């Protein structure tokens, strides 16, 4: 069995598996689909095999004993050897070529999986004293209320995000869109829980005190 690596899509490696069995002890089984294949992955050493679900478009029969397996960025987070084991689902007749296939894929060191895009909302507002003068250097604190928060495969820490008003009493606080936060401004006794709304347009701020 020969293995050829292709990077046809950002953040993914397409592995082309081709039969080089000269005596055809295991003739190609045409028409294989993802539902016919059981896939497992592991790293070198005494690490366990981890089952990996194969989406419909992640495994294709290319014909003439060649198959394509797409590995996504979640499988390719560490450069170096990655072992792939493919087998046919129980009861598959005739069996997968061969009945059990184990191969080594070397993730290139120059391979870079795309960084997940996390949407952010910029909350803005302005503070003033009872006399109407700007309230400077007031602390604005937002704390995550539903840890762990998982967005686009990223675990978000529960540390507080802090901001402060400037000399004009204005402040900006960037937060992850969709996060549920506890927001406090002690200087004006402001305290509420809110879900960070999406911006009205890309890059546009949201006025905190106008959020329903």
N, C-alpha and C positions, 0 to 999 in steps of 0.2 A: 504494500500500500504506500503510495507516495502522498506527500502533503505539500500543498502550495499555499502561501499566505498572500492575501490581497487586502488592501485597505481601500475599498471602494466607497465607503461612507465615513464621514467624520465620527471618530469615537468607536468604530467597530472594526473587527478583523474578520474577513471572510476566509474560511479554511476550505480549500478544495481537496477532497479525498479521492484518489484515483487508484483503481486496482492495477497492480503490476504483477499479479499472480500468473506466471507463465503457463502453469499446468491447469489453471482454472479449477482448482479444487473447490472453490466457492464461486460459482458463476454469479454475475451481477443479478440482483433482484430488481427488476424495473418497477418504476412507479412508487418507490418509497416516499412516504410523507412524514411529517413531524409526529403524527399519532402512532406511527410504526416504530419509533425510535425512543429508547431510553438513554438519556445523556447524564453522565456524572463527571465532575471536575475535581481535581486535587492539586495541591502544591507539592514540591519535592519533600522527601522525608516522611516521617511517621505521622502524616496528616490523613484524616479520613476522606473518603470519597463523598462529595456533596452532590446530591441530585440537583439537576438544573432543568426546569421546565423549558420546553422548546416551543416557541410560538410558531404559528402556521408558516410564516414567511422566513423562519430562521433555519430551515432545513429543506433542501431541494434536490431532487434527482436530476442531474444534468445529462443523463444518458450515457451509454457505453461504459457503465461501471464507475462513473464519477458522481460525487455527491458534494454539495456545498453546505457547510455549517457556519452560521454567523454567530460570532461571539461579541457580546455588547460590552460597553465600558465597565459595567459592574463586575465582569469577569477578568478585566485586564488592568486592575488597579496597581499591580506590582510587575515591573519588568522581569524577564527571566522565564524559566520553564513553567509551563502549565500543562498538566496531564489531562487528557480527555479520554473518557471511556464511553463507547457507544455499543449498545446491544439492542436486539430486537425485542419488542414487547412480548410478553409471554403468549404463546400460542401462534406467533407469526409463522406462516408456512407459505413458501420456503423461507428459511431464516435469512437474517441480515448477513451481508457480506463483510467480513466473516461473521461467525456466530457471536464472537466478541472481538471488538476492535479497540485497542488501546494505543494512543499516540501521544507524542510530545509536541506541544506548540511553544515556541520560544517567542515571548512577547518582546518586540524590539525595544531597546532602551530609548529610542527616539520617539516611541509611540506616546502620544499625549491624548488621553481621553478628555473630551470637552468638559469644562467646569459647568456644573448645573447652574441654571439661571434662576436666582431667587428674586421675585418681585418685591420691591420696597415702596413704601409710601412715606413721604415727607410730611409730618405733622407740623404745622406752624401756628403761632398765636402771639398775642401781645398781652403784657401784664401792666397794670397801673395801680397806684395807691388811691386811697379814698380822696386825696386831694387832686387826683388827675395826673400826677407826675409819673413818669415811667418807673416801673419797678425793676431795677437792675439786679443782676447776679442772683436771681431766684432759681432754685434747683427744680428741674422737671425730671421725674424718675418713672420709668416703665419697667415692669417686671412680668415675665412670662407666667401665665397661670395654668398651662396645660403641659408641663414637661412629662415625657420627652415630646418635643414637636418635631415631626419628620416631614420635610418638604423636599420634593424632587430627589429623594435618596440621601438627603443631608440631615443629620441630627443637630438641632439648634440648642445651644446652651441656655440655661435659665438665668444667667447673670443679668442684673439690671442694666438698662441703658439709661445713661444720664445726659442731661443737657442743662443749659443755663441761659437765662435771659441776658441780653446785651444792655448797653447803656440806654437804649430806647425802649427797653422792656420786651423786645421781640425775641422769640426763640424758634429753633428748628429742632425736630427730633425725628431721625430716620428710623423706621421700624419695618419689619417684614409684613407684607400684606397678608391679611388673613389670620395673623396671630391674635390670640386672646390675651390681653394684657391688663394688669392693674396699673393705673396711671395716677400719680400723685404730684401735686404742686403745693407743698406745705405752706408757702408764703401767702397763698390766697385760699387755703383750706379747701382746695379742689381735690376730690378723690372719686374715681369712678372706674368701673370695669368696662372695657369695650373691645370689640373685634376691629382690628385695624382695617379700614376700608381701602379698596383700590383707588388709585388716583383717578381723577376725572379724565385725564389725558396723560400719556407717557411723560414723566418728569414733572407734571404739575403738582403743586402742593395741595394738601387738604387742611382746612382751618379746623383746628381741634375743637374750638368752642362752638362750631356750627354742625358738628356731628350729632345726629338725633340721639 
